[in-house]
C-alpha cells in the first residue's frame, strides 16, 4: 500500500495554502464592508435633508486620531514581519508588541468617540445619520476586536520565546487580516466624511 503524503506536510505549501485561505476570507469581508458602505451611501443620497442634521454633533476629532493610530499599527506590524524574515527576534518582538498596544488604543479611542457622541445627544433614535455612523464604526470595531484576539495570542506566544512554524504562520495570517482592516477603516472614514459634505 502506497504511503499518502499530504501537501500540507511541506511548510512552504502549508503557508501558501493558509495565505490563499486568508485571501478568500478577506475577499468575503471586503464584500460585507462594500455592501455596508453602499447601503449608507444610498441612505445618504435618498435623504433630502442636510447631513449632519441640525442639532447633531459633527464627527469627533477622535476619529482622526483613531485613523492615525490604526495606520501606525499597520506600519509597526509591517516592521515586525520584516524583522521576523531577517530572524531579528528582539526587533520583531518589540514591533509586534507595539502593534498590539496600538490595536487596543484604537478600540479605546473608538469607544471614547461613541461615548462622546452619545453624551452630546447623538443616539439611534434621532436620525439616520446617527444610525449610519454607529453601524459603520461598530461593524469595523467588531472586526478589529476579532483581529486583536489572534494578535494577542501570537504576541503572547512570541513573548514566551515561541518562534515555531505554527506561530510564524499565525503572524503572517494575522498581518494580512490587520492590513485589510487598516485599508477598510480608511475607506470607512472617508465615507463618513463624504456623508457630511453638501450635495
C-alpha positions in Angstrom: 0.0 0.0 0.0 1.4 3.4 -1.0 2.1 6.0 1.6 -0.2 9.0 1.2 1.7 12.3 1.9 -0.4 15.4 2.5 0.9 18.5 0.6 0.4 20.4 3.9 3.3 18.5 5.5 5.5 20.8 3.4 5.9 24.0 5.5 6.0 26.3 2.4 3.0 24.7 0.8 1.1 24.9 4.0 1.9 28.6 4.4 0.8 29.2 0.8 -2.4 27.4 1.3 -3.1 29.3 4.5 -2.5 32.6 2.8 -4.8 31.6 0.0 -7.5 30.8 2.6 -6.9 34.1 4.3 -7.3 35.9 0.9 -10.7 34.2 0.4 -11.7 35.2 3.9 -10.6 38.8 3.3 -12.5 38.9 0.0 -15.7 37.9 1.8 -15.1 40.6 4.4 -14.5 43.2 1.7 -17.9 42.4 0.2 -19.5 42.9 3.6 -17.9 46.3 4.0 -18.6 47.3 0.4 -22.3 46.3 0.9 -22.4 48.3 4.2 -20.8 51.4 2.5 -23.2 51.1 -0.4 -26.2 50.9 1.9 -25.0 54.0 3.8 -24.5 55.9 0.6 -28.0 55.0 -0.7 -29.5 56.2 2.6 -27.5 59.5 2.3 -28.5 60.1 -1.3 -32.2 59.4 -0.6 -32.3 61.8 2.3 -33.3 65.3 1.2 -32.1 66.9 4.4 -28.7 68.1 5.4 -26.1 65.8 6.9 -25.4 66.0 9.7 -28.9 67.3 10.5 -29.3 70.5 12.6 -28.6 69.8 16.3 -26.4 66.8 15.5 -22.8 67.0 16.5 -20.0 66.9 13.9 -17.7 64.0 13.6 -15.4 63.9 16.6 -11.7 64.6 16.4 -11.1 61.2 18.0 -12.0 59.6 14.6 -9.0 61.2 13.0 -6.8 60.2 16.0 -8.0 56.6 15.7 -7.2 56.6 12.0 -3.7 57.7 12.7 -3.4 55.1 15.4 -4.6 52.3 13.1 -2.4 53.3 10.2 0.6 53.4 12.6 -0.3 49.9 13.9 -0.2 48.6 10.3 3.2 50.2 9.9 4.5 48.6 13.1 3.1 45.2 12.0 4.9 45.6 8.7 8.2 46.4 10.6 7.7 43.3 12.8 7.1 40.9 10.0 10.2 42.3 8.1 12.2 41.7 11.3 10.9 38.2 11.5 12.0 37.4 8.0 15.5 38.7 8.9 15.4 36.5 12.1 15.9 39.6 14.2 13.9 38.4 17.2 14.3 41.5 19.5 13.1 43.9 16.8 10.3 41.5 15.8 9.1 41.2 19.4 9.3 44.9 20.1 7.2 45.9 17.0 4.7 43.1 17.4 4.1 44.3 21.0 3.7 47.9 19.9 1.2 46.7 17.3 -0.9 45.0 19.9 -0.8 48.1 22.2 -1.8 50.4 19.3 -4.7 48.0 18.4 -6.0 48.2 22.0 -5.6 52.0 22.0 -7.6 52.2 18.7 -10.5 50.4 20.4 -10.3 52.7 23.4 -10.4 55.8 21.2 -13.3 54.4 19.2 -15.2 53.7 22.4 -14.5 57.2 23.6 -15.9 58.6 20.3 -19.1 56.7 20.8 -19.3 57.8 24.4 -18.7 61.4 23.5 -21.3 61.4 20.7 -23.9 59.7 22.9 -23.2 62.3 25.6 -23.9 65.0 23.1 -27.3 63.6 22.2 -26.4 61.5 19.1 -28.4 58.4 19.7 -30.0 55.9 17.3 -33.5 57.4 17.7 -32.6 60.9 16.5 -31.8 60.5 12.8 -30.5 58.0 10.2 -27.2 59.9 10.2 -26.5 58.6 13.8 -27.5 55.1 12.8 -25.2 55.0 9.8 -22.3 56.3 11.9 -22.7 53.7 14.6 -23.3 51.0 12.1 -20.2 51.6 10.1 -17.9 52.2 13.0 -19.4 49.4 15.0 -19.0 46.9 12.1 -15.4 47.8 11.9 -14.8 47.7 15.6 -16.2 44.2 15.8 -13.8 43.0 13.2 -10.9 44.8 14.9 -11.8 43.0 18.1 -11.8 39.8 16.1 -8.2 40.7 14.9 -7.0 41.7 18.4 -7.6 38.2 19.7 -5.2 36.3 17.3 -2.8 39.2 17.6 -2.8 38.9 21.3 -2.3 35.1 21.1 0.7 35.2 18.7 2.2 38.1 20.7 1.9 36.2 23.9 3.5 33.1 22.4 6.3 35.1 20.9 7.0 36.8 24.2 7.4 33.3 25.7 10.1 32.6 23.1 8.0 30.5 20.7 9.0 31.1 17.1 7.8 27.8 15.8 6.4 27.3 12.3 2.7 27.5 13.5 3.4 30.8 15.3 5.2 32.2 12.2 2.1 31.2 10.1 -0.1 32.8 12.7 1.8 36.1 12.5 1.6 36.0 8.7 -2.2 35.4 8.6 -2.9 37.9 11.3 -0.8 40.6 9.5 -2.8 40.0 6.3 -6.0 40.5 8.2 -4.7 43.5 10.1 -3.6 45.3 6.9 -7.0 44.7 5.4 -8.7 46.2 8.5 -6.5 49.3 8.1 -7.4 49.8 4.5 -11.1 49.2 5.3 -11.1 51.8 8.0 -9.6 54.4 5.8 -12.4 53.8 3.3 -15.0 53.9 6.0 -13.6 57.1 7.5 -13.6 58.8 4.1 -17.2 57.6 3.6 -18.2 59.2 6.9 -16.5 62.4 5.9 -18.1 62.4 2.5 -21.5 61.9 4.1 -21.2 65.2 5.9 -20.5 67.2 2.7 -23.0 69.3 0.9 -24.6 67.8 -2.1 
